[in-house]
């Protein structure tokens, strides 16, 4: 399971904010968001990525490090990301860290 440093920092800040808040319901929302689980994809082809997305539980994120793939594979994954994200109830986003992220709401 992958949990990049910037996500750890964000989670710590959210949990700290949740502790200082006087609104318990809002604090719980922040705390739940900070505990989001991140899984790193091992998919080599689009079919494998679809299987990983199918197994993704609510509230989880799938990180696909597309910089590790050939330019043709990167383009294939990126072009298909919106469609397959919607197909499996996820949002898809290419982030500055060079990864394609799929987030399934929880």
MIGU-395615 format. One record per residue (C-alpha): residue in three letters; x, y, z; residue number from 1. Coordinates in steps of 0.05 Angstrom, whole numbers. Layout:
<nodes>
<node><rest>ala</rest><c1>X</c1><c2>Y</c2><c3>Z</c3><nr>NUM</nr></node>
...
</nodes>
This chain:
<nodes>
<node><rest>unk</rest><c1>0</c1><c2>0</c2><c3>0</c3><nr>1</nr></node>
<node><rest>unk</rest><c1>28</c1><c2>68</c2><c3>-21</c3><nr>2</nr></node>
<node><rest>unk</rest><c1>17</c1><c2>130</c2><c3>20</c3><nr>3</nr></node>
<node><rest>unk</rest><c1>59</c1><c2>188</c2><c3>-8</c3><nr>4</nr></node>
<node><rest>unk</rest><c1>90</c1><c2>238</c2><c3>40</c3><nr>5</nr></node>
<node><rest>unk</rest><c1>46</c1><c2>296</c2><c3>18</c3><nr>6</nr></node>
<node><rest>unk</rest><c1>-16</c1><c2>254</c2><c3>33</c3><nr>7</nr></node>
<node><rest>unk</rest><c1>11</c1><c2>237</c2><c3>102</c3><nr>8</nr></node>
<node><rest>unk</rest><c1>23</c1><c2>311</c2><c3>116</c3><nr>9</nr></node>
<node><rest>unk</rest><c1>-47</c1><c2>328</c2><c3>92</c3><nr>10</nr></node>
<node><rest>unk</rest><c1>-77</c1><c2>273</c2><c3>136</c3><nr>11</nr></node>
<node><rest>unk</rest><c1>-39</c1><c2>298</c2><c3>197</c3><nr>12</nr></node>
<node><rest>unk</rest><c1>-63</c1><c2>369</c2><c3>185</c3><nr>13</nr></node>
<node><rest>unk</rest><c1>-135</c1><c2>346</c2><c3>176</c3><nr>14</nr></node>
<node><rest>unk</rest><c1>-133</c1><c2>304</c2><c3>239</c3><nr>15</nr></node>
<node><rest>unk</rest><c1>-103</c1><c2>361</c2><c3>278</c3><nr>16</nr></node>
<node><rest>unk</rest><c1>-157</c1><c2>408</c2><c3>253</c3><nr>17</nr></node>
<node><rest>unk</rest><c1>-210</c1><c2>357</c2><c3>271</c3><nr>18</nr></node>
<node><rest>unk</rest><c1>-184</c1><c2>354</c2><c3>343</c3><nr>19</nr></node>
<node><rest>unk</rest><c1>-187</c1><c2>431</c2><c3>350</c3><nr>20</nr></node>
<node><rest>unk</rest><c1>-257</c1><c2>439</c2><c3>320</c3><nr>21</nr></node>
<node><rest>unk</rest><c1>-318</c1><c2>448</c2><c3>365</c3><nr>22</nr></node>
<node><rest>unk</rest><c1>-365</c1><c2>419</c2><c3>313</c3><nr>23</nr></node>
<node><rest>unk</rest><c1>-361</c1><c2>343</c2><c3>322</c3><nr>24</nr></node>
<node><rest>unk</rest><c1>-397</c1><c2>326</c2><c3>257</c3><nr>25</nr></node>
<node><rest>unk</rest><c1>-351</c1><c2>370</c2><c3>215</c3><nr>26</nr></node>
<node><rest>unk</rest><c1>-290</c1><c2>345</c2><c3>253</c3><nr>27</nr></node>
<node><rest>unk</rest><c1>-311</c1><c2>273</c2><c3>237</c3><nr>28</nr></node>
<node><rest>unk</rest><c1>-316</c1><c2>290</c2><c3>163</c3><nr>29</nr></node>
<node><rest>unk</rest><c1>-245</c1><c2>317</c2><c3>164</c3><nr>30</nr></node>
<node><rest>unk</rest><c1>-220</c1><c2>257</c2><c3>202</c3><nr>31</nr></node>
<node><rest>unk</rest><c1>-253</c1><c2>208</c2><c3>155</c3><nr>32</nr></node>
<node><rest>unk</rest><c1>-222</c1><c2>243</c2><c3>95</c3><nr>33</nr></node>
<node><rest>unk</rest><c1>-154</c1><c2>241</c2><c3>126</c3><nr>34</nr></node>
<node><rest>unk</rest><c1>-158</c1><c2>166</c2><c3>134</c3><nr>35</nr></node>
<node><rest>unk</rest><c1>-170</c1><c2>153</c2><c3>60</c3><nr>36</nr></node>
<node><rest>unk</rest><c1>-133</c1><c2>91</c2><c3>38</c3><nr>37</nr></node>
<node><rest>unk</rest><c1>-87</c1><c2>93</c2><c3>-23</c3><nr>38</nr></node>
<node><rest>unk</rest><c1>-69</c1><c2>33</c2><c3>-65</c3><nr>39</nr></node>
<node><rest>unk</rest><c1>-14</c1><c2>33</c2><c3>-118</c3><nr>40</nr></node>
<node><rest>unk</rest><c1>-33</c1><c2>1</c2><c3>-184</c3><nr>41</nr></node>
<node><rest>unk</rest><c1>7</c1><c2>-57</c2><c3>-212</c3><nr>42</nr></node>
<node><rest>unk</rest><c1>-31</c1><c2>-58</c2><c3>-278</c3><nr>43</nr></node>
<node><rest>unk</rest><c1>9</c1><c2>-67</c2><c3>-341</c3><nr>44</nr></node>
<node><rest>unk</rest><c1>-49</c1><c2>-64</c2><c3>-390</c3><nr>45</nr></node>
<node><rest>unk</rest><c1>-118</c1><c2>-31</c2><c3>-390</c3><nr>46</nr></node>
<node><rest>unk</rest><c1>-154</c1><c2>-96</c2><c3>-373</c3><nr>47</nr></node>
<node><rest>unk</rest><c1>-113</c1><c2>-104</c2><c3>-309</c3><nr>48</nr></node>
<node><rest>unk</rest><c1>-129</c1><c2>-31</c2><c3>-290</c3><nr>49</nr></node>
<node><rest>unk</rest><c1>-203</c1><c2>-45</c2><c3>-299</c3><nr>50</nr></node>
<node><rest>unk</rest><c1>-198</c1><c2>-106</c2><c3>-252</c3><nr>51</nr></node>
<node><rest>unk</rest><c1>-163</c1><c2>-63</c2><c3>-200</c3><nr>52</nr></node>
<node><rest>unk</rest><c1>-217</c1><c2>-10</c2><c3>-205</c3><nr>53</nr></node>
<node><rest>unk</rest><c1>-271</c1><c2>-62</c2><c3>-199</c3><nr>54</nr></node>
<node><rest>unk</rest><c1>-240</c1><c2>-86</c2><c3>-133</c3><nr>55</nr></node>
<node><rest>unk</rest><c1>-231</c1><c2>-16</c2><c3>-106</c3><nr>56</nr></node>
<node><rest>unk</rest><c1>-273</c1><c2>-5</c2><c3>-43</c3><nr>57</nr></node>
<node><rest>unk</rest><c1>-312</c1><c2>58</c2><c3>-26</c3><nr>58</nr></node>
<node><rest>unk</rest><c1>-267</c1><c2>112</c2><c3>2</c3><nr>59</nr></node>
<node><rest>unk</rest><c1>-204</c1><c2>87</c2><c3>-30</c3><nr>60</nr></node>
<node><rest>unk</rest><c1>-156</c1><c2>116</c2><c3>-81</c3><nr>61</nr></node>
<node><rest>unk</rest><c1>-118</c1><c2>80</c2><c3>-136</c3><nr>62</nr></node>
<node><rest>unk</rest><c1>-51</c1><c2>112</c2><c3>-157</c3><nr>63</nr></node>
<node><rest>unk</rest><c1>-27</c1><c2>93</c2><c3>-227</c3><nr>64</nr></node>
<node><rest>unk</rest><c1>45</c1><c2>117</c2><c3>-236</c3><nr>65</nr></node>
<node><rest>unk</rest><c1>39</c1><c2>126</c2><c3>-312</c3><nr>66</nr></node>
<node><rest>unk</rest><c1>109</c1><c2>156</c2><c3>-318</c3><nr>67</nr></node>
<node><rest>unk</rest><c1>134</c1><c2>84</c2><c3>-312</c3><nr>68</nr></node>
<node><rest>unk</rest><c1>98</c1><c2>65</c2><c3>-377</c3><nr>69</nr></node>
<node><rest>unk</rest><c1>115</c1><c2>76</c2><c3>-451</c3><nr>70</nr></node>
<node><rest>unk</rest><c1>85</c1><c2>138</c2><c3>-484</c3><nr>71</nr></node>
<node><rest>unk</rest><c1>34</c1><c2>96</c2><c3>-521</c3><nr>72</nr></node>
<node><rest>unk</rest><c1>11</c1><c2>62</c2><c3>-456</c3><nr>73</nr></node>
<node><rest>unk</rest><c1>8</c1><c2>130</c2><c3>-420</c3><nr>74</nr></node>
<node><rest>unk</rest><c1>-37</c1><c2>157</c2><c3>-475</c3><nr>75</nr></node>
<node><rest>unk</rest><c1>-81</c1><c2>95</c2><c3>-474</c3><nr>76</nr></node>
<node><rest>unk</rest><c1>-90</c1><c2>99</c2><c3>-398</c3><nr>77</nr></node>
<node><rest>unk</rest><c1>-103</c1><c2>174</c2><c3>-400</c3><nr>78</nr></node>
<node><rest>unk</rest><c1>-153</c1><c2>171</c2><c3>-457</c3><nr>79</nr></node>
<node><rest>unk</rest><c1>-191</c1><c2>115</c2><c3>-423</c3><nr>80</nr></node>
<node><rest>unk</rest><c1>-188</c1><c2>143</c2><c3>-353</c3><nr>81</nr></node>
<node><rest>unk</rest><c1>-251</c1><c2>185</c2><c3>-353</c3><nr>82</nr></node>
<node><rest>unk</rest><c1>-293</c1><c2>130</c2><c3>-384</c3><nr>83</nr></node>
<node><rest>unk</rest><c1>-269</c1><c2>73</c2><c3>-340</c3><nr>84</nr></node>
<node><rest>unk</rest><c1>-271</c1><c2>119</c2><c3>-279</c3><nr>85</nr></node>
<node><rest>unk</rest><c1>-344</c1><c2>132</c2><c3>-291</c3><nr>86</nr></node>
<node><rest>unk</rest><c1>-356</c1><c2>59</c2><c3>-306</c3><nr>87</nr></node>
<node><rest>unk</rest><c1>-331</c1><c2>40</c2><c3>-236</c3><nr>88</nr></node>
<node><rest>unk</rest><c1>-358</c1><c2>100</c2><c3>-198</c3><nr>89</nr></node>
<node><rest>unk</rest><c1>-291</c1><c2>137</c2><c3>-192</c3><nr>90</nr></node>
<node><rest>unk</rest><c1>-265</c1><c2>205</c2><c3>-211</c3><nr>91</nr></node>
<node><rest>unk</rest><c1>-200</c1><c2>205</c2><c3>-251</c3><nr>92</nr></node>
<node><rest>unk</rest><c1>-147</c1><c2>258</c2><c3>-249</c3><nr>93</nr></node>
<node><rest>unk</rest><c1>-76</c1><c2>266</c2><c3>-274</c3><nr>94</nr></node>
<node><rest>unk</rest><c1>-37</c1><c2>300</c2><c3>-219</c3><nr>95</nr></node>
<node><rest>unk</rest><c1>30</c1><c2>337</c2><c3>-219</c3><nr>96</nr></node>
<node><rest>unk</rest><c1>64</c1><c2>278</c2><c3>-185</c3><nr>97</nr></node>
<node><rest>unk</rest><c1>61</c1><c2>242</c2><c3>-252</c3><nr>98</nr></node>
<node><rest>unk</rest><c1>8</c1><c2>194</c2><c3>-230</c3><nr>99</nr></node>
<node><rest>unk</rest><c1>-62</c1><c2>181</c2><c3>-254</c3><nr>100</nr></node>
<node><rest>unk</rest><c1>-108</c1><c2>179</c2><c3>-192</c3><nr>101</nr></node>
<node><rest>unk</rest><c1>-175</c1><c2>145</c2><c3>-187</c3><nr>102</nr></node>
<node><rest>unk</rest><c1>-216</c1><c2>165</c2><c3>-126</c3><nr>103</nr></node>
<node><rest>unk</rest><c1>-278</c1><c2>126</c2><c3>-106</c3><nr>104</nr></node>
<node><rest>unk</rest><c1>-323</c1><c2>166</c2><c3>-59</c3><nr>105</nr></node>
<node><rest>unk</rest><c1>-338</c1><c2>134</c2><c3>8</c3><nr>106</nr></node>
</nodes>
